[in-house]
Amino acid sequence: MVDDKNFGGKVGIVGSGKSIYVLSLFLMNIGLARSMGSGQFGSFQQVFILTAVFMILCMGIPETLYFFLPRLNSEERSGFLGQTLILLVFSGTAAALVLWFGAEKIAEIQDNPHIVSSLRLFGIYGAFLIVSSIGDPIFITFKRLKYLFILSSLHGLFFIVLTLFQIFADISMVMMFSSMAVFGLCKCILSLVFLYRMRSEIGTFSFFGAKYNVLLQLSYSLPIALSTSVEMISRWLDKFVISVYFGPEQLGFFYVGAIEIPLVWVLLSSVYSVASPVLNNLYRTNNTEGFTSFINKTLKFTGKLIWPLFVYLMFFADHLIPLIFKADYMASVAPFRVYLMMLPVRIALYGVILIALGRPRVVFWSAFSAMILNLVLNLVLVEHIGFLGPAIATVISTYFHVVVLIAIIMKTLQVRFRDLVPVRAMIDIGLACFISAMVAFFLTRYLVKDLSVIIFSLSIFIGAYIFLGSKAGFFRILSLIDLAKGDFFGKNVDRKED
């Protein structure tokens, strides 16, 4: 079972595999947007956004393994794993049937009859992914992280190869989703082969000998399923609204504007995978001062990396988007800048902090409230503002969610806002970013080519930010070396606040 030894190394293996997968999705979106054009790329995304259906129909079943496996002996484990696999087969079959028989209706809602065949093939791909999801928690629990790394890396490599085939061979969408269905089958088989190789540790799957009632397992999975559903709906709602109201071509522009920046997700997931057990221990020992201090330091660290990204992209988005996605995607610049407004508050995983405080239900209900607000605002603003309405709605609901979570954290810990959030450090970082961006903007405003603007402005911005940050005392070039060593906060870089 999992122990604390080499914890950082384990996090690194899991994180690197997932990072390869996330980066491959980012590169796939860039490649397909450039090669397919906004209309066809939008049609592709009309199908791909239904990934949310697969996550929801997993019903939180794989996550129950983290709770039950350490509590079962070898005989009980065989029956429980067999029961879990049967549940996932049923869930996967349900996903395939929903997309197979609902393809025409889904295509009709999105006003694009050409995606019916792709939807049906995508359902087959999703069914196999749901079944193979049984492997991840088992590999982590029994320390077979190389299996998880192989599967995640292969999935990422597949998306990259598929993108290259589309770019150079101009394959059809049906061919692309057929390839996904075949890959889903191959990944499922490989995952089951890895599990079979672990039979000496986990036993052979027994499909009729489970001593744990199915309803008991589902009672544990239901809260997870609800949280996942809320998260998935919130993530894809704006894109679906754009698809329904404006069709595939505008969805192509909007999706580029709403594209996730992998660096932010990788940074936050890496930091908080290490920070979570520390926060749990500090709260368990009633060390409130240490808890708030640790959060304060974490916000300083992530803020120093995420805020400059926000400011630079806000200033130079009109050069970066056409450079990466072609000049045809200038319409994506406006929604891209709107979505960038979420970055200033995305310097923490506030839900992880509340979970460490023993308040997981609060995280769900605040997320659910934010989702309802997001839905209402999406429908209202798309009618009154149009194309940018769903983006604005998403930003507003995100800020609402964060404000609620921070207020609950403050109330639980009985601390002030300035005790939790390093206000002065955030102001210093923001000023350094803004001044650096202004210097870069004025020194490159007469350059014409987007590539020249990005190269020179980025060099100037980074140099100015490092210089101003070192003068203000919140940044050192050695901070990156400290990060590589696993010391997220560096050494001797704290300064007095307020």
Secondary structure, 3 states (H helix, E strand, C coil): CCCCCCHHHHHHHHHHHHHHHHHHHHHHHHHHHHHHHHHHHHHHHHHHCCHHHHHHHCCCHHHHHHHHHHHCCHHHHHHHHHHHHHHHHHHHHHHHHHHHHCHHHHHHHCCCHHHHHHHHHHHHHHHHHHHHCCHHHHHHHCCCHHHHHHHHHHHHHHHHHHHHHHHHHCCCHHHHHHHHHHHHHHHHHHHHHHHHHCHHHHCCCCCCCCCCCHHHHHHHHHHHHHHHHHHHHHHHHHHHHHHHHHHHHHHHHHHHHCCCCHHHHHHHHHHHHHHHHHHHHHHHCCCHHHHHHHHHHHHHHHHHHHHHHHHHHHHHHHHHHHHHHCHHHHHHHHHHHHHHCCHHHCCCCHHHHHHHCCCHHHHHHHHHHHHHHHHHHHHHHHHHCCCCHHHHHHHHHHHHHHHHHHHHHHHHHCCCHHHHCCHHHHHHHHHHHHHHHHHHHHHHCCCCCHHHHHHHHHHHHHHHHHHHHHHHCCCCCHHHHHHHCCCCCCCCCCCCCC
